[in-house]
Amino acid sequence: MATSFNPPGIWQPFGAFSMLKIQGSGQIVHLKGQVSLDREGQIVGKNDMRAQVRKTLENIQAVLVSVGGTMADIISLTQYATDIEQFLAAADIRKQFFAEPFPVTTTVQVVRLYHPDLLIEITAIAEIPRDRFRQP
């Protein structure tokens, strides 16, 4: 299991993230960047950042569940948004998927993703305890 830490000598997190996570002895899993696609590969929530954030996080959750993981196992997220203001306005959705200790996060605004209707892509690194990890 990973341990979160927010050092007292620097600014404290203002949202759903931690400053750092220390890896333990679990199985490290790197997730491919997830986007807002349904099972058939169709975009969910065209022009709707909130819908796309929700579906993207649901996809991350499904990938983790498939190997015995949970959203709490996520150590790190990298988030690529085409509109940072819209993404930040969807923070309440993110909080439905994460609780303290929050993963460390990096969020950047990009010009576009691989399809012009996609607004957000999120990649994750998780550490799943070995007693829960299921080989795919």
A tleap script that builds the chain and sets N, CA, C and O, in Angstrom:
source leaprc.protein.ff14SB
mol = sequence {
  NMET ALA THR SER PHE ASN PRO PRO GLY ILE
  TRP GLN PRO PHE GLY ALA PHE SER MET LEU
  LYS ILE GLN GLY SER GLY GLN ILE VAL HIE
  LEU LYS GLY GLN VAL SER LEU ASP ARG GLU
  GLY GLN ILE VAL GLY LYS ASN ASP MET ARG
  ALA GLN VAL ARG LYS THR LEU GLU ASN ILE
  GLN ALA VAL LEU VAL SER VAL GLY GLY THR
  MET ALA ASP ILE ILE SER LEU THR GLN TYR
  ALA THR ASP ILE GLU GLN PHE LEU ALA ALA
  ALA ASP ILE ARG LYS GLN PHE PHE ALA GLU
  PRO PHE PRO VAL THR THR THR VAL GLN VAL
  VAL ARG LEU TYR HIE PRO ASP LEU LEU ILE
  GLU ILE THR ALA ILE ALA GLU ILE PRO ARG
  ASP ARG PHE ARG GLN CPRO
}
set mol.1.N position { 0.844 -1.170 0.000 }
set mol.1.CA position { 0.000 0.000 0.000 }
set mol.1.C position { 0.894 1.239 0.000 }
set mol.1.O position { 1.946 1.256 0.638 }
set mol.2.N position { 0.474 2.246 -0.702 }
set mol.2.CA position { 1.239 3.490 -0.764 }
set mol.2.C position { 0.840 4.413 0.390 }
set mol.2.O position { -0.290 4.368 0.876 }
set mol.3.N position { 1.770 5.233 0.809 }
set mol.3.CA position { 1.540 6.174 1.893 }
set mol.3.C position { 1.582 7.589 1.337 }
set mol.3.O position { 2.505 7.943 0.604 }
set mol.4.N position { 0.578 8.405 1.685 }
set mol.4.CA position { 0.543 9.796 1.240 }
set mol.4.C position { 1.195 10.695 2.277 }
set mol.4.O position { 1.248 10.375 3.464 }
set mol.5.N position { 1.691 11.828 1.797 }
set mol.5.CA position { 2.353 12.775 2.693 }
set mol.5.C position { 2.236 14.168 2.104 }
set mol.5.O position { 2.460 14.371 0.911 }
set mol.6.N position { 1.885 15.120 2.947 }
set mol.6.CA position { 1.864 16.531 2.579 }
set mol.6.C position { 2.847 17.250 3.492 }
set mol.6.O position { 2.503 17.557 4.633 }
set mol.7.N position { 4.076 17.531 3.015 }
set mol.7.CA position { 5.086 18.143 3.874 }
set mol.7.C position { 4.632 19.503 4.389 }
set mol.7.O position { 4.025 20.274 3.646 }
set mol.8.N position { 4.919 19.805 5.657 }
set mol.8.CA position { 4.457 21.059 6.241 }
set mol.8.C position { 5.192 22.297 5.735 }
set mol.8.O position { 4.675 23.404 5.888 }
set mol.9.N position { 6.368 22.158 5.144 }
set mol.9.CA position { 7.162 23.310 4.755 }
set mol.9.C position { 6.795 23.951 3.432 }
set mol.9.O position { 7.429 24.931 3.041 }
set mol.10.N position { 5.788 23.434 2.720 }
set mol.10.CA position { 5.374 24.013 1.435 }
set mol.10.C position { 3.863 24.190 1.439 }
set mol.10.O position { 3.191 23.830 2.405 }
set mol.11.N position { 3.334 24.747 0.353 }
set mol.11.CA position { 1.889 24.991 0.278 }
set mol.11.C position { 1.134 23.673 0.378 }
set mol.11.O position { 1.588 22.636 -0.105 }
set mol.12.N position { -0.027 23.740 1.017 }
set mol.12.CA position { -0.834 22.546 1.230 }
set mol.12.C position { -1.815 22.361 0.072 }
set mol.12.O position { -2.282 23.343 -0.507 }
set mol.13.N position { -2.128 21.118 -0.266 }
set mol.13.CA position { -3.043 20.857 -1.365 }
set mol.13.C position { -4.376 21.585 -1.174 }
set mol.13.O position { -4.926 21.623 -0.073 }
set mol.14.N position { -4.876 22.155 -2.254 }
set mol.14.CA position { -6.142 22.887 -2.205 }
set mol.14.C position { -7.273 22.093 -2.835 }
set mol.14.O position { -8.401 22.581 -2.911 }
set mol.15.N position { -6.992 20.891 -3.282 }
set mol.15.CA position { -8.017 20.079 -3.936 }
set mol.15.C position { -7.812 18.616 -3.617 }
set mol.15.O position { -7.182 18.263 -2.620 }
set mol.16.N position { -8.342 17.784 -4.463 }
set mol.16.CA position { -8.309 16.338 -4.254 }
set mol.16.C position { -6.991 15.745 -4.756 }
set mol.16.O position { -6.974 14.986 -5.725 }
set mol.17.N position { -5.890 16.097 -4.089 }
set mol.17.CA position { -4.591 15.526 -4.425 }
set mol.17.C position { -3.659 15.602 -3.232 }
set mol.17.O position { -3.860 16.410 -2.325 }
set mol.18.N position { -2.639 14.757 -3.236 }
set mol.18.CA position { -1.589 14.767 -2.222 }
set mol.18.C position { -0.303 15.227 -2.894 }
set mol.18.O position { -0.184 15.161 -4.117 }
set mol.19.N position { 0.656 15.691 -2.106 }
set mol.19.CA position { 1.930 16.135 -2.659 }
set mol.19.C position { 2.795 14.958 -3.108 }
set mol.19.O position { 3.466 15.045 -4.137 }
set mol.20.N position { 2.787 13.857 -2.350 }
set mol.20.CA position { 3.565 12.701 -2.767 }
set mol.20.C position { 2.981 11.432 -2.192 }
set mol.20.O position { 2.275 11.454 -1.184 }
set mol.21.N position { 3.283 10.332 -2.842 }
set mol.21.CA position { 2.923 9.009 -2.349 }
set mol.21.C position { 4.160 8.150 -2.426 }
set mol.21.O position { 4.901 8.195 -3.408 }
set mol.22.N position { 4.382 7.368 -1.390 }
set mol.22.CA position { 5.541 6.488 -1.316 }
set mol.22.C position { 5.067 5.066 -1.600 }
set mol.22.O position { 4.154 4.559 -0.948 }
set mol.23.N position { 5.706 4.429 -2.590 }
set mol.23.CA position { 5.325 3.076 -2.954 }
set mol.23.C position { 5.708 2.080 -1.880 }
set mol.23.O position { 6.754 2.191 -1.240 }
set mol.24.N position { 4.833 1.102 -1.701 }
set mol.24.CA position { 5.095 0.020 -0.766 }
set mol.24.C position { 5.497 -1.238 -1.513 }
set mol.24.O position { 6.253 -1.172 -2.482 }
set mol.25.N position { 5.000 -2.376 -1.073 }
set mol.25.CA position { 5.422 -3.652 -1.646 }
set mol.25.C position { 4.350 -4.286 -2.525 }
set mol.25.O position { 4.392 -5.495 -2.753 }
set mol.26.N position { 3.403 -3.518 -3.018 }
set mol.26.CA position { 2.339 -4.058 -3.853 }
set mol.26.C position { 2.751 -4.195 -5.309 }
set mol.26.O position { 3.903 -3.956 -5.672 }
set mol.27.N position { 1.798 -4.580 -6.128 }
set mol.27.CA position { 1.997 -4.727 -7.568 }
set mol.27.C position { 1.752 -3.370 -8.226 }
set mol.27.O position { 0.653 -2.825 -8.122 }
set mol.28.N position { 2.755 -2.822 -8.896 }
set mol.28.CA position { 2.621 -1.524 -9.554 }
set mol.28.C position { 1.970 -1.729 -10.917 }
set mol.28.O position { 2.396 -2.577 -11.701 }
set mol.29.N position { 0.927 -0.936 -11.187 }
set mol.29.CA position { 0.163 -1.042 -12.428 }
set mol.29.C position { 0.138 0.330 -13.084 }
set mol.29.O position { -0.236 1.318 -12.453 }
set mol.30.N position { 0.538 0.392 -14.353 }
set mol.30.CA position { 0.509 1.637 -15.126 }
set mol.30.C position { -0.667 1.547 -16.084 }
set mol.30.O position { -0.722 0.634 -16.907 }
set mol.31.N position { -1.599 2.471 -15.991 }
set mol.31.CA position { -2.771 2.474 -16.860 }
set mol.31.C position { -2.531 3.361 -18.066 }
set mol.31.O position { -1.945 4.438 -17.961 }
set mol.32.N position { -2.990 2.891 -19.203 }
set mol.32.CA position { -2.987 3.691 -20.416 }
set mol.32.C position { -3.902 4.888 -20.193 }
set mol.32.O position { -4.862 4.793 -19.429 }
set mol.33.N position { -3.626 5.988 -20.831 }
set mol.33.CA position { -4.510 7.135 -20.727 }
set mol.33.C position { -5.922 6.750 -21.129 }
set mol.33.O position { -6.144 6.175 -22.194 }
set mol.34.N position { -6.872 7.072 -20.265 }
set mol.34.CA position { -8.273 6.753 -20.521 }
set mol.34.C position { -9.010 8.007 -20.980 }
set mol.34.O position { -8.712 9.121 -20.548 }
set mol.35.N position { -9.969 7.797 -21.859 }
set mol.35.CA position { -10.810 8.879 -22.354 }
set mol.35.C position { -12.267 8.454 -22.195 }
set mol.35.O position { -12.557 7.370 -21.689 }
set mol.36.N position { -13.161 9.306 -22.625 }
set mol.36.CA position { -14.592 9.097 -22.453 }
set mol.36.C position { -15.194 8.266 -23.592 }
set mol.36.O position { -15.963 8.773 -24.409 }
set mol.37.N position { -14.829 6.986 -23.627 }
set mol.37.CA position { -15.382 6.072 -24.633 }
set mol.37.C position { -16.209 5.005 -23.947 }
set mol.37.O position { -15.861 4.539 -22.862 }
set mol.38.N position { -17.321 4.612 -24.591 }
set mol.38.CA position { -18.123 3.514 -24.068 }
set mol.38.C position { -17.542 2.186 -24.564 }
set mol.38.O position { -16.501 2.172 -25.219 }
set mol.39.N position { -18.207 1.083 -24.256 }
set mol.39.CA position { -17.713 -0.254 -24.617 }
set mol.39.C position { -17.537 -0.440 -26.122 }
set mol.39.O position { -16.702 -1.231 -26.561 }
set mol.40.N position { -18.321 0.285 -26.905 }
set mol.40.CA position { -18.251 0.176 -28.364 }
set mol.40.C position { -17.264 1.165 -28.970 }
set mol.40.O position { -17.128 1.237 -30.191 }
set mol.41.N position { -16.576 1.925 -28.126 }
set mol.41.CA position { -15.601 2.887 -28.622 }
set mol.41.C position { -16.206 4.203 -29.069 }
set mol.41.O position { -15.556 4.979 -29.771 }
set mol.42.N position { -17.446 4.465 -28.670 }
set mol.42.CA position { -18.112 5.720 -29.017 }
set mol.42.C position { -17.893 6.755 -27.917 }
set mol.42.O position { -17.888 6.418 -26.733 }
set mol.43.N position { -17.716 7.995 -28.307 }
set mol.43.CA position { -17.482 9.076 -27.343 }
set mol.43.C position { -18.741 9.340 -26.537 }
set mol.43.O position { -19.834 9.460 -27.088 }
set mol.44.N position { -18.573 9.428 -25.227 }
set mol.44.CA position { -19.658 9.767 -24.300 }
set mol.44.C position { -19.479 11.228 -23.903 }
set mol.44.O position { -18.384 11.637 -23.518 }
set mol.45.N position { -20.547 12.013 -23.996 }
set mol.45.CA position { -20.509 13.389 -23.516 }
set mol.45.C position { -19.862 14.384 -24.454 }
set mol.45.O position { -19.099 15.241 -24.008 }
set mol.46.N position { -20.147 14.293 -25.739 }
set mol.46.CA position { -19.590 15.262 -26.691 }
set mol.46.C position { -19.895 16.686 -26.212 }
set mol.46.O position { -21.037 17.010 -25.884 }
set mol.47.N position { -18.857 17.529 -26.178 }
set mol.47.CA position { -18.960 18.931 -25.734 }
set mol.47.C position { -19.375 19.087 -24.275 }
set mol.47.O position { -19.849 20.157 -23.893 }
set mol.48.N position { -19.212 18.048 -23.441 }
set mol.48.CA position { -19.642 18.084 -22.042 }
set mol.48.C position { -18.497 17.569 -21.157 }
set mol.48.O position { -18.348 16.363 -20.958 }
set mol.49.N position { -17.703 18.491 -20.638 }
set mol.49.CA position { -16.544 18.117 -19.825 }
set mol.49.C position { -16.948 17.276 -18.623 }
set mol.49.O position { -16.281 16.292 -18.305 }
set mol.50.N position { -18.024 17.649 -17.957 }
set mol.50.CA position { -18.442 16.904 -16.765 }
set mol.50.C position { -18.763 15.453 -17.106 }
set mol.50.O position { -18.339 14.541 -16.395 }
set mol.51.N position { -19.491 15.239 -18.160 }
set mol.51.CA position { -19.826 13.868 -18.569 }
set mol.51.C position { -18.561 13.103 -18.949 }
set mol.51.O position { -18.437 11.916 -18.650 }
set mol.52.N position { -17.628 13.780 -19.605 }
set mol.52.CA position { -16.402 13.104 -20.019 }
set mol.52.C position { -15.498 12.790 -18.828 }
set mol.52.O position { -14.859 11.738 -18.803 }
set mol.53.N position { -15.436 13.667 -17.860 }
set mol.53.CA position { -14.647 13.377 -16.658 }
set mol.53.C position { -15.218 12.147 -15.961 }
set mol.53.O position { -14.475 11.244 -15.577 }
set mol.54.N position { -16.535 12.115 -15.799 }
set mol.54.CA position { -17.179 10.975 -15.133 }
set mol.54.C position { -16.894 9.667 -15.882 }
set mol.54.O position { -16.491 8.679 -15.267 }
set mol.55.N position { -17.097 9.653 -17.180 }
set mol.55.CA position { -16.900 8.420 -17.947 }
set mol.55.C position { -15.431 8.006 -17.943 }
set mol.55.O position { -15.129 6.815 -17.858 }
set mol.56.N position { -14.532 8.952 -18.032 }
set mol.56.CA position { -13.106 8.645 -18.006 }
set mol.56.C position { -12.721 8.001 -16.675 }
set mol.56.O position { -11.987 7.013 -16.655 }
set mol.57.N position { -13.211 8.553 -15.568 }
set mol.57.CA position { -12.917 7.973 -14.258 }
set mol.57.C position { -13.585 6.610 -14.094 }
set mol.57.O position { -13.022 5.717 -13.461 }
set mol.58.N position { -14.775 6.446 -14.656 }
set mol.58.CA position { -15.427 5.127 -14.632 }
set mol.58.C position { -14.581 4.104 -15.398 }
set mol.58.O position { -14.465 2.955 -14.974 }
set mol.59.N position { -13.998 4.516 -16.514 }
set mol.59.CA position { -13.140 3.610 -17.285 }
set mol.59.C position { -11.886 3.233 -16.489 }
set mol.59.O position { -11.477 2.071 -16.486 }
set mol.60.N position { -11.281 4.208 -15.819 }
set mol.60.CA position { -10.116 3.916 -14.980 }
set mol.60.C position { -10.506 2.930 -13.889 }
set mol.60.O position { -9.782 1.971 -13.624 }
set mol.61.N position { -11.634 3.163 -13.268 }
set mol.61.CA position { -12.118 2.278 -12.209 }
set mol.61.C position { -12.321 0.860 -12.737 }
set mol.61.O position { -11.949 -0.107 -12.072 }
set mol.62.N position { -12.902 0.728 -13.917 }
set mol.62.CA position { -13.136 -0.594 -14.508 }
set mol.62.C position { -11.827 -1.322 -14.810 }
set mol.62.O position { -11.727 -2.531 -14.599 }
set mol.63.N position { -10.834 -0.601 -15.299 }
set mol.63.CA position { -9.535 -1.220 -15.575 }
set mol.63.C position { -8.925 -1.738 -14.273 }
set mol.63.O position { -8.418 -2.858 -14.229 }
set mol.64.N position { -8.971 -0.939 -13.229 }
set mol.64.CA position { -8.410 -1.359 -11.947 }
set mol.64.C position { -9.141 -2.559 -11.362 }
set mol.64.O position { -8.513 -3.502 -10.882 }
set mol.65.N position { -10.466 -2.523 -11.404 }
set mol.65.CA position { -11.261 -3.633 -10.874 }
set mol.65.C position { -10.894 -4.937 -11.579 }
set mol.65.O position { -10.906 -6.002 -10.962 }
set mol.66.N position { -10.570 -4.858 -12.859 }
set mol.66.CA position { -10.262 -6.071 -13.623 }
set mol.66.C position { -9.024 -6.805 -13.116 }
set mol.66.O position { -8.837 -7.985 -13.413 }
set mol.67.N position { -8.178 -6.111 -12.351 }
set mol.67.CA position { -6.984 -6.761 -11.784 }
set mol.67.C position { -6.997 -6.726 -10.251 }
set mol.67.O position { -5.959 -6.918 -9.618 }
set mol.68.N position { -8.162 -6.483 -9.659 }
set mol.68.CA position { -8.297 -6.513 -8.205 }
set mol.68.C position { -8.056 -5.193 -7.510 }
set mol.68.O position { -7.940 -5.152 -6.285 }
set mol.69.N position { -7.979 -4.110 -8.271 }
set mol.69.CA position { -7.683 -2.808 -7.686 }
set mol.69.C position { -8.914 -1.951 -7.450 }
set mol.69.O position { -10.021 -2.278 -7.878 }
set mol.70.N position { -8.687 -0.846 -6.755 }
set mol.70.CA position { -9.718 0.151 -6.503 }
set mol.70.C position { -9.134 1.533 -6.791 }
set mol.70.O position { -7.928 1.677 -6.989 }
set mol.71.N position { -9.980 2.525 -6.814 }
set mol.71.CA position { -9.510 3.892 -7.032 }
set mol.71.C position { -8.571 4.339 -5.897 }
set mol.71.O position { -7.705 5.187 -6.112 }
set mol.72.N position { -8.734 3.784 -4.717 }
set mol.72.CA position { -7.873 4.132 -3.584 }
set mol.72.C position { -6.442 3.640 -3.793 }
set mol.72.O position { -5.530 4.098 -3.105 }
set mol.73.N position { -6.234 2.720 -4.727 }
set mol.73.CA position { -4.895 2.200 -5.007 }
set mol.73.C position { -4.082 3.119 -5.912 }
set mol.73.O position { -2.882 2.914 -6.095 }
set mol.74.N position { -4.735 4.134 -6.479 }
set mol.74.CA position { -4.034 5.031 -7.403 }
set mol.74.C position { -3.043 5.896 -6.642 }
set mol.74.O position { -3.371 6.522 -5.635 }
set mol.75.N position { -1.821 5.909 -7.156 }
set mol.75.CA position { -0.743 6.707 -6.572 }
set mol.75.C position { -0.654 8.054 -7.277 }
set mol.75.O position { -0.478 9.091 -6.637 }
set mol.76.N position { -0.779 8.027 -8.621 }
set mol.76.CA position { -0.497 9.215 -9.413 }
set mol.76.C position { -1.434 9.296 -10.614 }
set mol.76.O position { -1.759 8.285 -11.236 }
set mol.77.N position { -1.860 10.515 -10.927 }
set mol.77.CA position { -2.680 10.793 -12.113 }
set mol.77.C position { -2.008 11.892 -12.928 }
set mol.77.O position { -1.467 12.849 -12.376 }
set mol.78.N position { -2.052 11.742 -14.243 }
set mol.78.CA position { -1.698 12.835 -15.142 }
set mol.78.C position { -2.934 13.092 -15.980 }
set mol.78.O position { -3.453 12.189 -16.637 }
set mol.79.N position { -3.408 14.346 -15.952 }
set mol.79.CA position { -4.671 14.722 -16.581 }
set mol.79.C position { -4.404 15.734 -17.684 }
set mol.79.O position { -3.758 16.758 -17.461 }
set mol.80.N position { -4.906 15.437 -18.867 }
set mol.80.CA position { -4.740 16.312 -20.031 }
set mol.80.C position { -6.119 16.838 -20.401 }
set mol.80.O position { -6.984 16.072 -20.826 }
set mol.81.N position { -6.324 18.129 -20.243 }
set mol.81.CA position { -7.627 18.747 -20.504 }
set mol.81.C position { -7.502 19.763 -21.633 }
set mol.81.O position { -6.503 20.476 -21.729 }
set mol.82.N position { -8.517 19.822 -22.483 }
set mol.82.CA position { -8.509 20.815 -23.557 }
set mol.82.C position { -8.989 22.182 -23.061 }
set mol.82.O position { -8.782 23.193 -23.733 }
set mol.83.N position { -9.626 22.215 -21.889 }
set mol.83.CA position { -10.062 23.475 -21.284 }
set mol.83.C position { -9.908 23.325 -19.772 }
set mol.83.O position { -10.726 22.674 -19.122 }
set mol.84.N position { -8.877 23.917 -19.225 }
set mol.84.CA position { -8.554 23.752 -17.811 }
set mol.84.C position { -9.658 24.296 -16.912 }
set mol.84.O position { -9.918 23.728 -15.851 }
set mol.85.N position { -10.307 25.373 -17.309 }
set mol.85.CA position { -11.379 25.951 -16.484 }
set mol.85.C position { -12.562 24.992 -16.386 }
set mol.85.O position { -13.107 24.789 -15.301 }
set mol.86.N position { -12.962 24.402 -17.511 }
set mol.86.CA position { -14.054 23.429 -17.479 }
set mol.86.C position { -13.674 22.212 -16.646 }
set mol.86.O position { -14.498 21.675 -15.905 }
set mol.87.N position { -12.424 21.780 -16.771 }
set mol.87.CA position { -11.970 20.627 -15.994 }
set mol.87.C position { -12.024 20.936 -14.500 }
set mol.87.O position { -12.529 20.128 -13.720 }
set mol.88.N position { -11.512 22.089 -14.098 }
set mol.88.CA position { -11.523 22.462 -12.681 }
set mol.88.C position { -12.950 22.579 -12.147 }
set mol.88.O position { -13.197 22.296 -10.974 }
set mol.89.N position { -13.877 22.987 -12.988 }
set mol.89.CA position { -15.278 23.103 -12.577 }
set mol.89.C position { -15.916 21.732 -12.344 }
set mol.89.O position { -17.011 21.651 -11.787 }
set mol.90.N position { -15.253 20.665 -12.759 }
set mol.90.CA position { -15.766 19.304 -12.556 }
set mol.90.C position { -15.105 18.619 -11.362 }
set mol.90.O position { -15.154 17.394 -11.250 }
set mol.91.N position { -14.495 19.384 -10.480 }
set mol.91.CA position { -13.790 18.824 -9.323 }
set mol.91.C position { -14.712 18.015 -8.421 }
set mol.91.O position { -14.272 17.044 -7.805 }
set mol.92.N position { -15.976 18.394 -8.334 }
set mol.92.CA position { -16.907 17.650 -7.485 }
set mol.92.C position { -17.102 16.215 -7.989 }
set mol.92.O position { -17.321 15.302 -7.193 }
set mol.93.N position { -17.024 16.021 -9.285 }
set mol.93.CA position { -17.136 14.665 -9.850 }
set mol.93.C position { -15.911 13.856 -9.443 }
set mol.93.O position { -16.029 12.698 -9.044 }
set mol.94.N position { -14.756 14.459 -9.544 }
set mol.94.CA position { -13.520 13.781 -9.154 }
set mol.94.C position { -13.577 13.324 -7.700 }
set mol.94.O position { -13.114 12.234 -7.367 }
set mol.95.N position { -14.143 14.156 -6.847 }
set mol.95.CA position { -14.234 13.822 -5.419 }
set mol.95.C position { -15.187 12.660 -5.163 }
set mol.95.O position { -15.134 12.056 -4.092 }
set mol.96.N position { -16.051 12.333 -6.111 }
set mol.96.CA position { -16.917 11.160 -5.973 }
set mol.96.C position { -16.128 9.866 -6.174 }
set mol.96.O position { -16.579 8.799 -5.758 }
set mol.97.N position { -14.967 9.949 -6.801 }
set mol.97.CA position { -14.147 8.775 -7.087 }
set mol.97.C position { -12.948 8.637 -6.151 }
set mol.97.O position { -12.384 7.549 -6.036 }
set mol.98.N position { -12.551 9.710 -5.484 }
set mol.98.CA position { -11.360 9.703 -4.646 }
set mol.98.C position { -11.665 10.221 -3.254 }
set mol.98.O position { -12.500 11.106 -3.072 }
set mol.99.N position { -10.976 9.656 -2.278 }
set mol.99.CA position { -11.051 10.117 -0.895 }
set mol.99.C position { -9.624 10.244 -0.385 }
set mol.99.O position { -8.690 9.743 -1.011 }
set mol.100.N position { -9.457 10.909 0.742 }
set mol.100.CA position { -8.124 11.021 1.318 }
set mol.100.C position { -7.619 9.644 1.709 }
set mol.100.O position { -8.409 8.826 2.181 }
set mol.101.N position { -6.368 9.359 1.537 }
set mol.101.CA position { -5.338 10.224 0.965 }
set mol.101.C position { -5.438 10.251 -0.559 }
set mol.101.O position { -5.475 9.203 -1.204 }
set mol.102.N position { -5.482 11.440 -1.122 }
set mol.102.CA position { -5.649 11.610 -2.561 }
set mol.102.C position { -4.366 11.259 -3.307 }
set mol.102.O position { -3.272 11.367 -2.753 }
set mol.103.N position { -4.501 10.838 -4.569 }
set mol.103.CA position { -3.299 10.601 -5.376 }
set mol.103.C position { -2.619 11.928 -5.716 }
set mol.103.O position { -3.246 12.987 -5.679 }
set mol.104.N position { -1.326 11.853 -6.048 }
set mol.104.CA position { -0.657 13.040 -6.568 }
set mol.104.C position { -1.178 13.243 -7.992 }
set mol.104.O position { -1.488 12.277 -8.689 }
set mol.105.N position { -1.271 14.484 -8.412 }
set mol.105.CA position { -1.807 14.756 -9.749 }
set mol.105.C position { -1.006 15.839 -10.453 }
set mol.105.O position { -0.432 16.734 -9.832 }
set mol.106.N position { -0.993 15.722 -11.760 }
set mol.106.CA position { -0.488 16.774 -12.631 }
set mol.106.C position { -1.566 16.993 -13.675 }
set mol.106.O position { -2.047 16.041 -14.290 }
set mol.107.N position { -1.944 18.244 -13.873 }
set mol.107.CA position { -2.973 18.572 -14.856 }
set mol.107.C position { -2.411 19.608 -15.815 }
set mol.107.O position { -1.875 20.635 -15.398 }
set mol.108.N position { -2.541 19.325 -17.104 }
set mol.108.CA position { -2.068 20.266 -18.121 }
set mol.108.C position { -3.161 20.503 -19.151 }
set mol.108.O position { -3.985 19.630 -19.425 }
set mol.109.N position { -3.149 21.699 -19.711 }
set mol.109.CA position { -4.069 22.000 -20.801 }
set mol.109.C position { -3.364 21.711 -22.114 }
set mol.109.O position { -2.206 22.083 -22.305 }
set mol.110.N position { -4.069 21.047 -23.013 }
set mol.110.CA position { -3.524 20.703 -24.320 }
set mol.110.C position { -4.418 21.300 -25.406 }
set mol.110.O position { -5.578 21.626 -25.156 }
set mol.111.N position { -3.873 21.437 -26.595 }
set mol.111.CA position { -4.636 22.002 -27.708 }
set mol.111.C position { -5.766 21.067 -28.117 }
set mol.111.O position { -6.892 21.506 -28.353 }
set mol.112.N position { -5.451 19.751 -28.200 }
set mol.112.CA position { -6.487 18.767 -28.499 }
set mol.112.C position { -5.951 17.382 -28.208 }
set mol.112.O position { -4.748 17.177 -28.049 }
set mol.113.N position { -6.876 16.436 -28.142 }
set mol.113.CA position { -6.526 15.031 -27.954 }
set mol.113.C position { -6.646 14.331 -29.298 }
set mol.113.O position { -6.859 14.988 -30.317 }
set mol.114.N position { -6.514 13.016 -29.318 }
set mol.114.CA position { -6.449 12.322 -30.606 }
set mol.114.C position { -7.730 12.435 -31.426 }
set mol.114.O position { -7.691 12.265 -32.644 }
set mol.115.N position { -8.858 12.716 -30.789 }
set mol.115.CA position { -10.116 12.967 -31.508 }
set mol.115.C position { -10.614 14.345 -31.064 }
set mol.115.O position { -10.599 14.639 -29.869 }
set mol.116.N position { -11.049 15.187 -31.984 }
set mol.116.CA position { -11.424 16.555 -31.612 }
set mol.116.C position { -12.609 16.661 -30.652 }
set mol.116.O position { -12.791 17.710 -30.033 }
set mol.117.N position { -13.423 15.604 -30.508 }
set mol.117.CA position { -14.560 15.640 -29.581 }
set mol.117.C position { -14.178 15.243 -28.156 }
set mol.117.O position { -14.990 15.371 -27.239 }
set mol.118.N position { -12.952 14.763 -27.966 }
set mol.118.CA position { -12.511 14.390 -26.623 }
set mol.118.C position { -11.964 15.613 -25.901 }
set mol.118.O position { -11.198 16.387 -26.474 }
set mol.119.N position { -12.358 15.784 -24.642 }
set mol.119.CA position { -11.981 16.953 -23.861 }
set mol.119.C position { -11.000 16.645 -22.736 }
set mol.119.O position { -10.344 17.550 -22.221 }
set mol.120.N position { -10.893 15.369 -22.349 }
set mol.120.CA position { -10.061 14.989 -21.219 }
set mol.120.C position { -9.455 13.605 -21.443 }
set mol.120.O position { -10.114 12.708 -21.969 }
set mol.121.N position { -8.201 13.440 -21.043 }
set mol.121.CA position { -7.553 12.133 -21.000 }
set mol.121.C position { -6.807 12.061 -19.685 }
set mol.121.O position { -6.125 13.008 -19.293 }
set mol.122.N position { -6.940 10.922 -18.997 }
set mol.122.CA position { -6.288 10.752 -17.698 }
set mol.122.C position { -5.547 9.426 -17.693 }
set mol.122.O position { -6.104 8.387 -18.049 }
set mol.123.N position { -4.293 9.472 -17.290 }
set mol.123.CA position { -3.510 8.254 -17.104 }
set mol.123.C position { -3.203 8.107 -15.621 }
set mol.123.O position { -3.155 9.094 -14.887 }
set mol.124.N position { -2.996 6.864 -15.186 }
set mol.124.CA position { -2.810 6.613 -13.757 }
set mol.124.C position { -1.740 5.563 -13.511 }
set mol.124.O position { -1.464 4.709 -14.354 }
set mol.125.N position { -1.153 5.656 -12.338 }
set mol.125.CA position { -0.267 4.621 -11.818 }
set mol.125.C position { -0.870 4.200 -10.489 }
set mol.125.O position { -1.197 5.043 -9.654 }
set mol.126.N position { -1.016 2.900 -10.295 }
set mol.126.CA position { -1.611 2.382 -9.059 }
set mol.126.C position { -0.708 1.319 -8.457 }
set mol.126.O position { 0.080 0.680 -9.154 }
set mol.127.N position { -0.838 1.145 -7.161 }
set mol.127.CA position { -0.168 0.051 -6.467 }
set mol.127.C position { -1.258 -0.787 -5.813 }
set mol.127.O position { -1.918 -0.342 -4.875 }
set mol.128.N position { -1.437 -2.000 -6.317 }
set mol.128.CA position { -2.466 -2.895 -5.801 }
set mol.128.C position { -1.799 -3.886 -4.859 }
set mol.128.O position { -0.846 -4.559 -5.252 }
set mol.129.N position { -2.280 -3.990 -3.622 }
set mol.129.CA position { -1.687 -4.960 -2.696 }
set mol.129.C position { -1.672 -6.360 -3.329 }
set mol.129.O position { -2.634 -6.776 -3.976 }
set mol.130.N position { -0.571 -7.064 -3.128 }
set mol.130.CA position { -0.388 -8.379 -3.750 }
set mol.130.C position { -1.485 -9.374 -3.394 }
set mol.130.O position { -1.814 -10.243 -4.202 }
set mol.131.N position { -2.054 -9.261 -2.199 }
set mol.131.CA position { -3.110 -10.206 -1.812 }
set mol.131.C position { -4.422 -9.957 -2.546 }
set mol.131.O position { -5.301 -10.818 -2.542 }
set mol.132.N position { -4.569 -8.789 -3.180 }
set mol.132.CA position { -5.772 -8.482 -3.979 }
set mol.132.C position { -5.528 -8.571 -5.471 }
set mol.132.O position { -6.464 -8.760 -6.248 }
set mol.133.N position { -4.268 -8.433 -5.875 }
set mol.133.CA position { -3.952 -8.370 -7.299 }
set mol.133.C position { -4.323 -9.673 -8.000 }
set mol.133.O position { -3.992 -10.761 -7.530 }
set mol.134.N position { -5.017 -9.545 -9.134 }
set mol.134.CA position { -5.376 -10.692 -9.983 }
set mol.134.C position { -4.715 -10.521 -11.336 }
set mol.134.O position { -4.931 -9.521 -12.020 }
set mol.135.N position { -3.920 -11.489 -11.717 }
set mol.135.CA position { -3.275 -11.464 -13.024 }
set mol.135.C position { -4.361 -11.536 -14.098 }
set mol.135.O position { -5.253 -12.379 -14.011 }
set mol.136.N position { -4.301 -10.669 -15.105 }
set mol.136.CA position { -5.333 -10.712 -16.163 }
set mol.136.C position { -5.212 -11.966 -17.026 }
set mol.136.O position { -5.998 -12.155 -17.954 }
savepdb mol mol.pdb
quit
